[in-house]
């Protein structure tokens, strides 16, 4: 992988991690078009995922700092502990999938762009449905409940499939559950921090054990990390505003077009 390819893929990862268009699906498409797909780039995937986590912490640092302060500086049960508990509840489904169905999930990644295209079309439908019903019902929305957290967590577990947008699926699911627009966007970004870090840590362990061949140089790694971090900061802030204004339909159209392209390209 060259530094230019790393720059392109880093930008793709940073933007699509938060925009509801599937980072895994776009990385699959990007690597297929650039000819850089392969296990040897696993360390690159770890680096750019870590960069997007860092960008979330930068943009939502006030919320994260408040949660840490409220959780660890007092023994009394409070709103911050309650919020953290909801995040932990949302992690249960993805933990189960990661522990017991990892091989089955990874098998989907081996099906090429066909499964990516299908999942992108599903993402488009979910985004359209959530915006259509939210506007039709015209409800104010409520705070995330434990029930909502579990349902959104199930959506996140399903969204490990390439092409099924994690942010798009979780935000759309939250909106369909009646959660307010600004609350569901922030919850969606915060709930994924630990799963992404956990997955990156497991992949790093595979690398350290020598189970995966690493051939990428330091320059592409650094370039990809910086590109993913900078664009991730922009996309995280941009996406919160987009959800608040209810403009998901444009991303639905985009996912539909890219999904059709991925299917066509994969069948050629």
HUWOQUI-V702061 format. One record per pair of residues at least 12 apart in sequence whose C-alpha atoms are under 6 Angstrom apart, sorted by the first residue. I is the first residue (numbers start at 1). GAP is how many residues later the second one is. If there is no record, write none. Layout:
((I:GAP) (I:GAP))
This chain:
((3:217) (6:214) (6:218) (7:216) (7:217) (7:220) (10:214) (10:217) (10:218) (11:216) (11:217) (11:220) (13:215) (14:214) (14:217) (14:218) (15:216) (15:217) (15:220) (18:149) (18:217) (18:218) (20:145) (20:147) (20:148) (21:144) (21:234) (22:141) (22:142) (22:143) (24:138) (25:91) (25:137) (25:138) (40:173) (40:174) (40:175) (44:177) (46:154) (47:178) (48:177) (48:180) (51:174) (51:177) (51:178) (52:177) (52:180) (55:174) (55:177) (55:178) (67:13) (86:60) (86:63) (87:104) (89:61) (90:59) (90:60) (90:63) (91:62) (93:60) (93:61) (93:64) (94:63) (113:149) (113:153) (114:149) (114:152) (116:46) (116:47) (117:142) (117:145) (117:146) (119:44) (119:45) (120:43) (120:44) (120:135) (120:139) (121:135) (121:138) (123:41) (124:128) (124:131) (124:132) (127:45) (127:125) (128:121) (128:124) (130:42) (130:46) (141:37) (141:38) (141:39) (142:37) (142:38) (143:36) (144:35) (152:18) (152:21) (155:15) (156:14) (171:13) (181:62) (181:63) (182:62) (185:55))
